[in-house]
Amino acid sequence: MAAYEQTLDRVEDYFDRTATKTWERLTSDAPVSKVRATVRAGRDRMRDIMLAQMPDDLAGKRVLDAGCGAGQMTAELAARGAEVVAIDISPSLVEIAEKRLPDAYRDQVMFTSGDMHNPELGDFDHVVAMDSLIYYEAEDIGSSLARFCPRVRRSVIFTVAPRTPFLMTFWGVGKLFPRGDRSPTMIPHAPAKLSKAAAQKGAPGALREVERVTSGFYISTCLEYRA
């Protein structure tokens, strides 16, 4: 767990101290550069794909938005009628998400910051984790699914960076440079390896690849785990 905790600390530091303003702008309607516009478009597409793996009507369902960021997924889930627990490692992003949530949904959403695996958050019908596991090793993602497994009735829908030649080269070159104040590095994964890691950690369910999104510098794969 030491590697997981170290990565968690680094992600918290990056998003809560370095990148809050960037992500606030990226997840709004404010003008951004052409490069960031492709990332915004890719994230919008990925959010639609993840939502499509759940019923349109989520009334009576409890959903964990694990790594809620600035709250776009949270608002969509609440609009479908879900009771949402929105959590992020960055208190600053949670604050933005809470401010942006339409008043009509406030009774349906609980906002909090911290580790998404906290058992005190309770049980859920679905967990969605959009781009919140992309910095972790396969072993850590396997452990994450194993920790969710006893508390999730239906599915864990999450994203990872796919193991493509481009991303593997990008990842390999990035490891040659000192970390400094740069953002955490995405770790590319193959679904088969993640499935094996989950099984080794005691998650007995099935993992399937849903769809990949490539939009400029945004390259991500949606996966679904069902116990």
N, C-alpha and C positions, 0 to 999 in steps of 0.2 A: 504493500500500500504506500510505501515511501515515495515511489515514483509518481503515483497518482496524486498524492498530497502536494508534492513539489510542483507538478503541472497545474493543479488547482490554484495554488498560491500565485503562480505566474499569470494565469488567466485573469484572476481577480485583480492583480496589480495593473495589468494592461487595460482592461475594460473599465476599471473604476477610476484610474488616474490618468491614463494616457489617451484613451480612444473614445471617451464618453461623447465629446462634441462631434467627432467624426461619425459615430454610429447614430447619434441623434439626427444629424443631417441626412445621412444615407437612408434612414428609415422614415423620412418625411417626404413632402412634395417639393422641397427646396431644390433649386438647380444644383447639379453636381457635374463633375468632369465626365467626359465620354467614357473613360475607363470605369468610373464608379457607377455610371448609368447602366453599364452592362451587368455589374454586380447587383445593382438594385433590381434589374429585370430578372436576373437569374434567381434571386431570392424570392421575388414575387411568384415566379413559376413554381419553385420548389414548395413554397407554402401551400399553393393550390393543390399540388400533388399529394402532400401529406394530409391535407384536409379531406381529400377525396377517398382516403383509406378508412374514413369513419362515416357513420350515417349522417345524412343531412340534418336530421332531427336528433339532437343530443340532450333533449329535455330529460331530466332525471338521471343523467350520467355525470360521473365525476371524472374530471380530466386534469392531469398534471402537465402544465406547460413548463417543461424542465429546461431552463435557460431562456426565460421569456424575453430577454433583451428589452427593447423599447415597446413591446406589447402588441405588435401587429397580430400575431397568432392568438394571443389572449382575447383580443376583441372579436376575432372571427369565431372562436370557440364559444364565447358568451352569446354571440348573435345566433348561434345554433341552439341555444338553450342550455348549454352545459354549465355545471357548477365547476368553476376553474380555480385551481391553486396555481398561481403564477410565481415562480421562483427564479432568481438569478443570483449568481455569485457576486454581481456588482450592485450594491445598494443604489448607486447613482442611476443605473439603467432602470432599476425597479421604480425609482421615483419618477422617471420620465414616463414609464409605462402606465403608472397609476394616474398621472396627470392627463394622459391622452385618452384614457378609457371613457367612452361616452357614459353620461350619467345614468342612462337607462339600464346599464349592465352592472352597476356598482354592487348591488346586492348579491350578484352571482360570483363575484371574484374576490379571492383573498390574495393579497400581494405579500411576499416576504422575500428576504435575501438569505443566502446560505447554500449549503450543499443539497442538491436535488435528491439525494438518497436518504435524507433524514426520515427515519421511520415514523417520527411524530407527525408527519404530514398526512398519514393515514393511507387508506387503500383507494385504488382508482379503477375505473373501467378502461381508460386509455392513458398512456403517457406519450407526449410528443416532445422530442428533443431535437430541434432544428439547429444544426451547426454548433451544438454544445458539447459534442463528444469528438469533434474533429481533431483535437490536439492530443488525443490519448493513444497509447499503445493497445494492441489487440487484447492483451491480457487484462488491461484495465477496462476495456469495453465489455469483455466477457464477464468480468466481475460486476460491472454495472448492471448488465442484464440479469445476472443471478440475484443481485440485491433487489431488483424490481420484481422479479418473477413471483414471489409469494404475495405481492401486494397489488398485482394488476390482473384484473379479470379477463381482459380481452387482448390488448396489443400494446407493444412499445414501438412507436414509429420514430425513426431517427435518421440522421444523415451522417455520411462519412465522405472523405475525399477518396475517389476511386483510384485504384492502382493502375494508372496509365503510364506509358513511357515518359510523357511530358512531365507529369507530376512527380514521378520517381526521380527524374533528373533534377527537377527544381528542388526537391527535398534533399537529395544527395549533395548538391552544391551548397545549399543553405547550411548544412551541418559543418561545412568547412570554415565558417565564419563565426566569430564570437557573438554571443547572444546580445550583449549590451542592452539597449532599450527597445530592440525590435519586437514586433508582435510575436506571440507564440507561433510555432510552426505546425501547420497541418501535417498529419501523418497519413499517407495513403494506405488503403486496406483493400484486400480481396474478400468478398463475402464468405467464401469457403473457409478462410482462415478465422474470420470472426465467429462463424458458426462453431468451429472446432474449439475456439477459446471459450465460448459461452458454455459448451457442453463440459469442458474440463473444469469450469468453475461452478458447475452444478445447475445450470439453466437447461432444463430438459426440453424446451420447446423448439419450434422450427423457425429458421431465419430465411427470409426471401428478399431478393432484390426487386424493388418496385420499378424505379425509373431513374435515369441519369439526366442531369441538366448541365448543359455547357453553354455559358453565356459570357463571352469575353474571358475575364480572369476568374469568373465564378464557375467552378467545376465541382459538382457534388452529386452523390448518389443517395437516393431514398431507400432505406431498408425497413422491413417490418418483421418484428419478432412476435410470435404467438406461442403462449405456453400450451 
